[in-house]
Amino acid sequence: MDWLNFSLELPITDPTWIFLLVLLIILFAPMLLSKLRIPHIIGMILAGLVIGEHGFNILARDSSFELFGKVGLYYIMFLAGLEMNMSDFKQNRNKALVLGLLAFVVPIVIGFVANVALLKYGVLTSVLLASMYASHTLVAYPIVIRYGVSRHRSVSIAVGGTAVTDTLTLLVLAVVGGMFKGESDGLFWLWLVVKVIILGAFIMWSFPRLGRWFFRRYDDNVMQFIFVLALVFLGAGLMEFVGMEGILGAFLAGLVLNRLIPHVSPLMNHLEFVGNALFIPYFLIGVGMLIDVNVLFGHVNSLKVAGVMIVMALLGKWIACWLTQKAYRMTSIERELMYGLSTAQAAATLAAVLVGYNIILPSGERLLNDDVLNGTILLILVTCIVSSFVTERAARTVAMDEAHPEEDRSREPEKILIPIANPDTIEDLINLSLVIRDPKQKDNLLALNVVNDSNSPNGSDVRGKRYLEKAAMITASADVRLKQISRYDLNIAAGIIHTAKEHGVTDVVIGLHRKMTIVDSFFGMLTESLLKGLNREVMVAKFLIPINTLRRIIVAVPPKAEYEAGFQKWVEHFCRMGNTLGCRVHFFSNEETAVPLQALIKKKYSQTLTDYSLLDDWEDLLILTGQVNYDHLLVIISARRGSISYDSSFEKLPGQLSRYFANNSLIVLYPDQLGEPQDVLSFSNPRGNNDPQHYEKVGRWFYRWFKKNNA
C-alpha cells in the first residue's frame, strides 16, 4: 500500500483545498502588501490574478467564485446604502444627483467620440462601450469604512451619485440587450422605467415595515442577520426579475434598512464583519482571476483599445468630480475622495461587456469583440488600482482632519455608568448607551452590579456577574469595550454613588423603577437617592420597543433649561442619538428657550433632522399626547430641586407620565449641575427645597390680576 499516494493536479478542484487557499489569501495578502503601502483591495485582486487561469492556474474560477462573488458584489452595494448618513444624503441629494448625471453624461459623450474617431466602431457598439466608461463600482468603499469616514459628506455624495450613474448605465444596457431580443419597440423604454419605479416604490414601502415588525418580535442576533440578508437578496432578485441588475436592488435595500440598523449596533458590526472577512474578498479575488496579463504582449490592437478605454474612463470621472466640486465650492480633498470612490470599474462594466460579447450581429461578428473583452480586463485592473490608492490617501487625510486632537484634549473624558440589576432591561440600557456615547472616546462605558451587603440573598453575586457578562457580550458584538464593575455596598444607591465618584463618571443610565406596592413612588427610592447624591447627568429610561425601531424622538424642554450646566451635553446626546438612528428629533419648549436651543444645534449639530414647536404651559403635558405615537420616544428634561430650571409642576410629572404615557417609551433626564448636591436647610424651609420659581409665579399672578382690574 502506498501511504504517500499524493498527486497534485492544477487547477485544484477539491472544495476543501480551494476554500483553504482562499482563506490563506484573505489572511496573508493584506499582511504582506501593507508593508509596501499597497491597499488591501489591490492585494486581493493581484492574488486572484496570480492564482487564476491567466496566472499560475492554481484555481479555476468555478461556481463557488461566481456564487460568493455575486454575494460579495451585493454586499458592497448593500453596505454602501446601509452606511450612508441619511441626514447628510437628504441635505446633499442635489449634489449627488448632479455628480451622478455628470459621471454618466461626461464619460458617455467623450467616450462615444473617442470610440468612433479613434477605434472606428459603429454607433451601437460605441454607445454600449461608452456606457461602460460611465459605470463604476464601489470597490474602494471598504477603505472609507476602515478609516471611519463613511458618513462624510463627500462619501454620501459619491454613493448617491453611484446609484444614479449605475441606474442610467443599466438602463442603457437593458435597452441595448432588448434591441437584439425583439423588444425594441417604442414602449420598451417606457415599460422598463415604469417597472423599475413600481418595484423601487414597493421596496421602499414594504421593506421598512417588514423589518420593523421582525425586529420588534425577534431579538436573536442570528435570526436578525439571516433576515437582513434575505431582504438584500429579495431586493436584488426582484430587480433582476424586471430586467435590471441586482446591484440596484441590493443598494436600495441598504437605503431603506438604514434607519433600522444603527451604525453602532451589534447587527451592523456582524454584517460588516462577515462581508469584509469573506464575501467581499471572494468577489475581489474573482475579479483578479478574470485579468489576462497576456494582452500586454503581442496584442497591439487590444492594447490600443484598452488604452482608449482607460483614458476615457479616468478622464470622464475626473471631469465630473471637478465640475461638481466647482459648482458647489467643495474642497480639493472632497473632490479626491469622490473621484477615488467613483473611478473603479467592475460589476456593471463586466455585465455590459458580457452582454455585448454574447450578442451576435447579422454579419456574424460580436457586438463587442475580443479586443474589447481583453481591454475591459485591463480597465478593471487599472481603475481598481487608481481607485484604491486615491481613496486610501483621501480617506486618511479626511480621518486625520476630523480627529481634532486639540479639541479632544479640552473636553472632559466621558464615562457612562450603567447599573445593572434587571435582566429584562440590560439590552435596552446598553443599546441606549451605545447610541449616545462619543465614538471618538475609548473605554467610556462602565457596567455596575451592586450587591447589597446587608441583606443580599445567596447567589446574588453570581447572578450579578452573569448580568455583567451579558452586557459585555452586547457591547463586544458592537466592537465596543465595556468595563465590568462588581461591588458590595450598604445599598444599591450608595454603591452607584461611590462608584461614580471613584471612576469619574459623567453620566448614569438606569432603568425605570417598577412599582411593587401602591405606596411606592413612580421613580422609586433609588432614583431619588441618586439625584440627591450625584450632580451628574442621570437618565431614567423605559423602552417598550427596540431602540433601532424608533421613528421619532420627542423632547420636552422646560423654561430656563438653557441656563443649566448640562444643557449642551444632553442636547448633544439626543442629536447624536437622532443621527445614529436616522430619526427626527422634535423639541418642544417656550420661545425664550427655543432661541438658544436652535442656535446651539445650528452651530454644532446642523446635520441632525430637527423640528421645533412651542410648549408655553409646562404644567400641562397633555398637549404631547397627540404628538407621541407608540414608535416614538418621549424625553422629559426635568431638574433637581433647587436648580435653575426646577418648577413646582415637576411634582405632577410622575402622575402625568403614568397616566398619559404608560404605553410609550420614555426617558426622564436630569442634567448636570455645578457644585456638590446639597439642600439649603432653614427654619422656614426645613425640607431643604429651594424653589424660587414659586415667588415668580406669585408675582406673575399679581401682575395679571392688577392689569385686569386696571383695564
N, C-alpha and C positions, 0 to 999 in steps of 0.2 A: 504494500500500500504506500502510495506517495503522499507523505504527510505535508509536503510543501508544494502541493499542486496549486500553483497560483500563476495565472497568466493575465497580463494587463493588455486590454484591448481599448483603443481610443476610437471614438469618444466613449467615455464611461456612460453606461446605461443603467447601472444598478441604482435604485432610488436612494438607498442608504448613503452611498458614496457621493451621489450628486448633492444631496442635502448637506452632508458634512463639508464638502468643498465650498459650497455657497456660504455656509456659516463661517468657515475659516476666512473667506474673502471679506465678509462683512466685519469680522473681528480685526483682521490684521491690516487690511488696506488703509483704513484711516490712520492707524498707528504708524505705519511706515511713511505715508505721504505727508503726515503732519510735520515731520521733521524737515521736509522740503518746502513747507508752507504752501502745499497744494491742497485745495479744498477737498473735503471728504467725497463729495459727489463725483468729482473727476476721478478719484481713486476707484470708485465703483465702476464707472464707465470704462476706464482703462483696463481694469481687471477683467471685465466682460470681453473686451477686445482680445486680451491675451489668451483667455481660455476658450474663446469661441472658435467656430469652424474656419474663420479667416485668420486666426492666430495659430495656437498650438493644437487646436482641435481636441481639447481635453473634454469638453462637454458639448453636447448638441443642444440646440435651442428647441427643446421638446415642449410638450403640452404643459409641463409644470411652469416653465418660464412664461408661456402665454397666459396661463391662469393667474399666477402670482403677479405677473407684470401688469395685467389689467387691473387686478385688485390694487396694486401699488399706485397706478395712474389715477384710479378713482379716489384713492386715499389722499393723494396730493391735492386734488381739486376739492375734496371734502374738507380737509384741514384748512385750506385757503378760505373757504366760506365760513368755517367754524371759528377760525382765529380772527376774523375781521372784526374790528371795532365798529359796531353798527351805528353808534352815535357819530363817530367820525365819518363813516361812509355816507350817512344821510347828509351831513354838512358838506361833504366833498363829492356828492354823487354827480354834480355837474362837471367837475374836473375829471372824474373817472369816465364819464360819457365822452367828454372831449378827447381824452387820451385814447380811449377805445376806438373812436371814429378815426382819429388821426393815425393810429397804429394799424388800422385796416386800409384806409384810403391811400396814404402816402406810399407804403410798400407796393400796393397793387398798381398804382399809377406808374411809378418809376420802374417797377418790375416788368410791367407789360411792355413799356417802351424798350427796355433792355432785351427782353425776350424776342421781340420782333426784329429790332435793329441789329443786335449782336449775335443772337443764336438762330435767327431766321426760322422761328417756329410760327405755326399758324395761329389764328386768333383764339380758337378754343383752347389749344394747348398752352398758349401764353397766358390766358386768363386763369386757368387752373394752376399753372406753375406760379403765377404772381400771387395767387391766394395762399400758396404755401409760404411765401415770404411774410405774409401778413399774420399768419397764425403763430402762436407761441404757447409754450407750456411752462408752468411754474416749477421748473426743475430745481431752481435755486431757493425755493420757498423754505425748505428745512433750515437753510442758513439763517434767515431772519428769525426763525423760531429759536434757534440755538443762542442767538445774541439777545433775545428778549425784546426785539423791536418790531414784532409782527403787528402791533397796534399803532405804529407810527403813521402819520398822515400820508406820506408818500407810498407806503406799503398798501394802505387801503385804496388809494387811487390806482395803483398798479394792478391790484387784484380785481377791483371793479372794472378796470379797463380790459383785463383779460377776458372777463365774462362777455363784454360787448364784442371784442375783436373775434374771439373764437366762435361766438354765435353767428356773426356775419360770415365768417370763413366757412363754417359748417353748412350754412345755408347755400353758399356758392357750390360747395362740394355736393350737397344733396341734389341741387338743380342740375349740375353737370352730369352726375350719375343718372338722374332721372331722364335726361335727354336721350340716353342710349338704352333706356328701358321702355321707350314708347310712352313716357309720362311727361312729355314736354309741351303739353297743351297750355293754353292761356291761363287756365285755372290752377296749374300745378304750383306756381309760386304762392298764390294766394292761399290755397288749401294747406300747404306746408306751414306757412306762417300762422294760420288760424289754429292748426293742430298744436303747434308749439305754445302759442299763447294760452289756449284752453288747458293744456297739460300743466304749464307753469302755474296758472291760477289754481288748478286743483292741488298741486303740491304745496303751494303757499298757504292754502286754506286748510287742508286736511292734516298735513304732517305735524304742525304745532299742536293742534287739538289732540291728535292721536298720541303724541309724545307727552303732553301734559297729563292726559288720562293714565298713561302707563306709569310715569314716574311717581304719580301720587299713590299708586296701588302697589308698586313693587320697588323695594329699595335694595334688592340684591345687586351687587356690582356686576356680576357676570351676566345676569339677565338683562340689565340695562345696556351693557356693552353689545350683546348679541342683537338686542332690539334696534340700537342705533345703526349697526352695520346692515341689518335687514332693510331699514329705511333708505340707506345710501344706495344699496343695490336695487331696491324697488324704484327709486327715482331714476337711476341710470338705465334700468331695463325699460321703464316706460318711455324714456326719451328715445331709446333705440327702436322701440315699437312704432313710434310715429315718424321715424326716418332720420332722426338726429343722432349724433354721437352721445354715448352715455356719460362722458365727462361733464356735459352741461347739466344733466340731472343730478350727478354727484355734487357738483358745486352748489346747485340750488338747494339740495338737501342740507348742506352745511350752513347756508344762509338762514334757512327757516328754523333750524335747530339751534342756532347761535344763542338765543336767549335762554334755552333750556339746559345748556351745558356751560356753566360759568368757567371762565379761564382758569380759576384756581381750584376747581372741583376735582375729586378723585377720578371721576369718569373721564374728564378731559385728559388727565395725566395717563390713564390707561389707554385711551385712544391714540395719543401721541406716541406712547412707548411702543405699542405693537406696530404702528405704522413705521416709525423711524428705525425700529430694530429688525423688521423682517420684510414687510410688503414693499416699502419704498426702495430699499436696497435691491430687492429682487427685480423690480422694474428697471432700475438704473443698470444693473448687470446685464439684463436682457437687451437694453438699448445698445450697450457696448458690444454685445455679440453680433449685432447687425452690421457693425462697421467693417468695411473691407479696405484694408490699407493697400491692397494691390492696385487700386485705382490710381495710386500715386506713381505707378511705374508702368509705362508703356501704353497708357490710355490718355492720349493727348486731348481728345475731344471731351472725355469725361472730366479732365482737369479744367478745361475751359468752361464747361457747363457748371462745374462745382464752384469755380472762381466767381462767375457771374452771380450765382445763387447766394453765395456767402456775402459778397459785397452788397448786393441789393437788400438782403435781409438785415444786415448790421446797419447799413446806412439808413434804410427806411425807418427802423425803430429809433435810431438816434435822432433823426429829424422830428419824429412825432414827439419824443420826450422833450426835445429842445423847444419846440413850439408850445407845448403845454407849460413848460417852465416859464417861458417869456410871457405867455398870456396871463398867467396867474401870479407872476412875480415870486416864484419859488426859488429856493437856494440851489446852488450847484450840486450839493451833496444829495438833495432830494431828487434832482434830475438823474444823478448817477444811480441812485437806488431804484428808481423807476425803470431806468434803462437796463440795469442788471436783471431785474425780475422779468422784463418783457422781451428779452433777447433770445432765450433758449428755444430751440425748435425740437419737438419730439413727438408728442401724441398726435395732434391734429395734422402735423406735417406728414407723419407716417401714414395716417389714414388717407390723406389726399393723394400721396404718391402711389399707394397700393390700389386705390380706386382707379386712378388714371392708368396705372400699369396693366390692370386687368381689363381695361376697355379696348376692344379691338375695332379699329376703324374699317370702313368698307374696303379700303385699299389693302387690308391685311396687316398694317402696321399698328403698333400700340399707340394710344394717345400720349402716354409718357414712356419714352424708350429706356433702354438700359443705361444710357448716359445720365439721364435724369435720376434714375434709381440710385446709381453709384454716387452721383453728386449730392443726393439727399442725405446719404450716409455721412459724407464728409461735412455737409451743412450741419447735421445734428452734432457731430463731434466738435466742430469749431465753435458753434454758437453756445453749446453747453459749457465749454471751457471758458469762453469770454464771459458768459453769464455768471458762472460761479466765481471767477476772480473779481469781477466788478462788484457783485453783490457782497462778497466777503469783505472787500475793502470798505464799501459804503456802509454796510451794517456795523462793522467795527467802529467806524468813525461816529455814526449816529449813537451807538451804545455808549461810547465814551463821552459824547456831548450831553447825553441825558443823565449821566451819573451824578453830576453836580456834587463833587466830594466836599467842597467848602460849605455848601448848603446843608448837606447831611450832618456835618460835624456840629453845626449850630443848633440842630434840632435835638430835643430831648429823646433819649433812647426809649422806644416803645416797648412796653411789657404788658401783654394782655393776659389776665389771670382768669381761668375757667374752673370754678369749683364744681366738682362732680359728685353727685350723690344719687341721682335718679337715673337708672339705665335707659329709661324711655326718652330722656332729653339730651343724652350725650351727643348724638349725631347732630341735632339741631344747633346746640350751643357751639360745637366745634365748627360746623359749616358757617355759622354767623361770624365767628372769629376769623375764619379764613377769608371772608369777603370784605371785612372791614380793616384787616391788618395792612400795614405798609409792606409791600412785597420787597422793597429795597433793603429792609432791615432784617437781619438774620436772628434766629433763635428768640423771637419775640412772642412766642406762645408758651404759656405755662398752665398745666392742668394740676389741680389740687384735690386730694382726698383727705378730709379731716376725720379722724377717729375720736369720738367723744371719750375722753379719758375717765369720766366719772361713771357713766352708765352704758358703756358700749357692750353689745352682746358678743358672744363668742363667734368668731369667724368674720366679723365686720371688717377687719383689716385685710383679710384675704379677698373678700368681695370687693373692697375698695381698690385693691391692686388690679383686679380683673377689669374694673371700670377704667382705670388709667391705661391699661394695655389696649383696651378697645379704642379709647380716644387717640392713642398714639398710632394705631393702625390706620385710622381715618386720615390723620394728617400725613402719615408716611405715604399713603396712596396718592396724596396731592403733592408729594415731594417737598413737604414742609416738616421741619424737625419740631417736636414737642417735648418740652422738659416736664418730666413727671415728678411730682412732689407729694409725699405722704407724710402726715404728721399727726401726733397726738396733742390734744389741747383740751381745755376745760369745757369748751363747747365749740360748735361749728363756726359761729360768728367770730369768736376770738381767734380761732385758727386761721380764718381768712384774713382778718385784720393784721395779725402778726406776720403772716407770710407776705402780704402785700408790702408791709414796711421793710421786711428783711430783704426782699428781692427788687425793691424799687418799682413796684407795679404802677402803671399809669392808667389802666382800665380794668374793670371787673365785669364779667359777663355771667349772669346767673339765670336760672330758670324761675318762672313764676311759681310762687308758693301755692300748693294745693290745700284748700280749706278742709280741715279734718273735723271741726266742730262748728256749731252755729255761732259760738262766741269768738271764733278765730277771725283774725283780720284778713283783709284781701291780700296784702303783701306778706304778712307773716312777721314774726319777731325777728327772723334772720335779716330780712331786708332793712327793717327799722334799725337794728343794731349796726348793720354795715354803714348806713347813712350817717349815724352818729359817730362812728369810729373812723371813717375814711373821708378824706376830702377829694378823692379822685373820682373819675367818671365811673358810674355804675349803670349797667344796662340790665333791666329785668325783662326777660323775653319769654314769650309763649308762641309756639308755632303749631298751627293746625294742618298745614300742608308743607311739603318740602320747600326749602328756600329757593331752589332753582326754578320752581314753577310760579313764583310771584310775578305779577304783571305790573304792579304799580306800588309805590311807596308814598303813603300819605303822612306828612309830618305836621303836627300841630305845635306851633311855637308861641309861648306866652309873651306878653308885653315885657320889655326890658331884658329879654334873653340875650340881646347883643352886648349887654354890659357884664355878663358873667365871664369868668376867666376861661371856661371851657367852651365858649361859643364856637370858635374856629375849629376846634377839634371835632365836635360832633357833626358840624357841617361837612367837614372832610370825610368823616366816616360814612355818612349816608350818600354823599356824592360818589365816593369810591364804590359803595355797595350798588348804587344805581348803574354805574359804568360796568361793573363786573357782571351784574345780572342782565344788563341791557334793557332795563325798565326805566320808566319816567318817575321822577321824584316831584311830588306836588306839595308845596309849602303853603300852610295856612297861618297867617299872622295878621296883626294890625298894621296900619300904614307906616307907623314910625319904625317898627322892627323890620318891615319888608325892605326899606331903603338900604340899610347896611347889609342885610342878608343877600339881596340881589347884587350889590356891589362886590361883596366877597366872592360869590360864585362866579360872577363875570370875570373877575380878576384871576382867580386861581383854578376854577373848576368849570370853565366855559364849555368843555366837551360833554358835560352832563346834561341830559334831557330834563328840563325843569319846567314846572308851571307854578304860578303864584295866585293865591286868592286871599281875600280879606276875611279875617276872623276877628271882628270887633269885640264881641261878647264872649270872653273866655269862660265865663261861668256856665255857659250852655253849649255842651259839645254835641247836642242833638243835631246840629247843622251838618255834622260829619257823617251821620248815619246814612244819609243819601249819597255820600261820596265813596264810602268804603264798601267794597264788594268782598265776596268770600276769598278771591285770589289776590287781594290787596294786603299790604302790611300797614297797620296803623302805628305810628310812632308818636308818643306823647312826650314832649320835652317838659319835664317837671323841674322842681327845685327843692332844695333843703330849706327847712325853717331858718329864717334869719338871713337868707341870701337876697340878693338884689331883686330877682325876678319872682320871689315867692309871693303867692297870693292866697288869701283865705279860701278861695274857690277850690284850691287843691285838696281841701278836706273832703270835697264831694267826689273827687276823682275815682276812688275805689268803687263807690256805689254806681257811678255812671258807667264805668268800664264793665263791671259785672252784669249790669242790667241791659245795656245797649250794644255792647261789643263782645258778648260772650262767644259768639261764633266767628270771630275774626282773629287772625294772627296779629300780635301786637308787641310793641316794645315800649316800656316806660324808662326814660333816660334821665338820670340826674347828673348834670355836667360837673366838671372840675370846679373847685372853689379854692381861692387863695387862702393861705393860712391854715392853722390847725382847726379841726371841727370843735366847736365849743358853743355852749348855750349861755347867754347872759342871764344870771340869776339875780333877782332883786326882790324887795318886799312887794312891789307892785306887779312883778312878773315871776312868780315862784316856779313856774314850769319851764322858764328859760326860753320862751318863744318871742323872738324879735320880729314883729310884724308891722313895719312902718306903713305897709300898704293900707292897713285899716284906717289910719288917720287920713290918708289921701282919699279914700272912698268917702269918709265922712265929710271932708272938705268939698268934694265934687257934689255930694248930695245937697249940702247947704247952698252951694253956688247955684245949682239948678232950681232949688226952691225959691231963693232970693230973686233970681232972674224971672221966674214965672210970676211971682207976686208983683214985681215992678211992671211987668207987661200988662 
